[in-house]
Amino acid sequence: MTKIFVGGFPLDITELELVQMLSWHGTVSTIKIVRDKKTRICKGYAFVEMTDRAGAENAVLALNGTMLLGRELTLNITEEAPAKPVMAPRKSYTKPAVNEPAGRPKRPRRPIS
């Protein structure tokens, strides 16, 4: 799978229209148009996964810089960041209270009789 960043398209475009535009160059697996969380208005960019790298490269070469309804498209192949290794949880450290001495508690003194 190869992921492509598609930016600069008109805000009223649908997923189907983007897929139709890119499917001339290869098989589209998934598409995600990024939208505002509250208003659900399109932010003007999307991420598309294509099944083969050659199709993705062809789409970028053919469509990057072209005009679509008065707006210039930007297409780039995005490289996946390597997964971060899972680290062991850190041990928590607590400081002793101000009046409490560090280390083990001392035994009380025996009274003098």
C-alpha positions as CSV (number, residue, x, y, z in Angstrom):
1,M,0.0,0.0,0.0
2,T,1.2,3.5,-0.9
3,K,-0.3,6.6,0.7
4,I,-0.7,9.8,-1.3
5,F,-1.4,13.3,0.1
6,V,-3.8,15.1,-2.2
7,G,-4.2,18.8,-1.4
8,G,-5.6,22.0,-3.0
9,F,-8.8,20.5,-4.4
10,P,-12.2,22.4,-4.2
11,L,-13.9,22.1,-0.8
12,D,-17.2,20.7,-2.3
13,I,-15.6,17.7,-4.0
14,T,-16.7,14.2,-2.9
15,E,-14.8,11.1,-2.1
16,L,-16.3,9.5,-5.2
17,E,-15.0,12.2,-7.5
18,L,-11.5,12.0,-6.0
19,V,-11.5,8.2,-6.5
20,Q,-12.7,8.5,-10.1
21,M,-9.9,11.0,-10.8
22,L,-7.2,8.8,-9.3
23,S,-8.4,5.4,-10.5
24,W,-7.2,6.1,-14.0
25,H,-3.7,5.6,-12.7
26,G,-4.2,2.6,-10.3
27,T,-6.4,0.9,-7.8
28,V,-7.6,3.1,-4.9
29,S,-7.8,1.1,-1.7
30,T,-9.0,3.8,0.8
31,I,-9.6,7.5,0.9
32,K,-9.9,9.9,3.8
33,I,-11.0,13.5,3.2
34,V,-9.9,15.6,6.2
35,R,-12.8,17.6,7.7
36,D,-13.2,20.0,10.6
37,K,-14.4,18.2,13.7
38,K,-17.1,20.6,14.7
39,T,-18.4,21.9,11.4
40,R,-17.6,18.9,9.2
41,I,-16.4,21.3,6.5
42,C,-13.7,19.9,4.2
43,K,-10.2,21.3,4.9
44,G,-9.1,20.9,1.3
45,Y,-6.8,17.9,1.6
46,A,-7.1,14.1,1.7
47,F,-5.1,10.9,2.1
48,V,-5.5,8.2,-0.5
49,E,-4.1,4.7,-0.3
50,M,-3.3,2.9,-3.6
51,T,-2.6,-0.8,-3.8
52,D,0.6,-0.5,-5.9
53,R,3.4,2.0,-5.8
54,A,3.7,2.3,-9.6
55,G,0.1,3.5,-9.8
56,A,0.7,6.0,-7.0
57,E,3.8,7.4,-8.7
58,N,1.9,7.6,-12.0
59,A,-1.0,9.6,-10.3
60,V,1.5,12.0,-8.7
61,L,3.3,12.6,-12.0
62,A,0.1,13.1,-14.0
63,L,-1.9,15.2,-11.5
64,N,0.5,17.2,-9.4
65,G,0.2,20.9,-10.4
66,T,-2.9,20.4,-12.6
67,M,-5.9,22.7,-12.2
68,L,-9.3,21.4,-11.0
69,L,-12.1,23.8,-10.9
70,G,-9.8,26.8,-10.6
71,R,-7.6,25.3,-7.9
72,E,-4.1,23.8,-8.3
73,L,-3.7,20.2,-7.0
74,T,-0.8,19.1,-5.0
75,L,0.0,15.4,-4.8
76,N,2.9,13.8,-2.9
77,I,3.7,10.2,-1.8
78,T,3.9,10.2,1.9
79,E,6.4,8.0,3.5
80,E,5.3,6.1,6.6
81,A,7.2,6.9,9.8
82,P,8.8,3.8,11.4
83,A,6.8,2.6,14.4
84,K,8.2,3.7,17.7
85,P,9.5,0.9,20.0
86,V,7.3,0.2,23.0
87,M,9.3,1.1,26.1
88,A,8.9,-0.5,29.5
89,P,7.0,1.6,32.0
90,R,9.2,3.8,34.3
91,K,9.3,3.2,38.0
92,S,7.7,6.0,39.9
93,Y,9.9,7.7,42.5
94,T,8.5,9.4,45.5
95,K,10.5,11.8,47.7
96,P,10.3,11.4,51.4
97,A,8.4,14.0,53.3
98,V,10.3,17.0,54.6
99,N,10.3,15.8,58.3
100,E,10.8,12.2,57.5
101,P,14.4,11.0,57.1
102,A,15.3,9.1,54.0
103,G,15.9,5.3,54.4
104,R,14.5,3.0,56.9
105,P,12.8,4.3,60.0
106,K,14.7,4.5,63.3
107,R,13.7,2.6,66.4
108,P,12.5,4.7,69.3
109,R,14.9,5.0,72.3
110,R,14.2,3.1,75.4
111,P,13.4,5.2,78.4
112,I,16.0,5.4,81.1
113,S,14.9,3.9,84.4
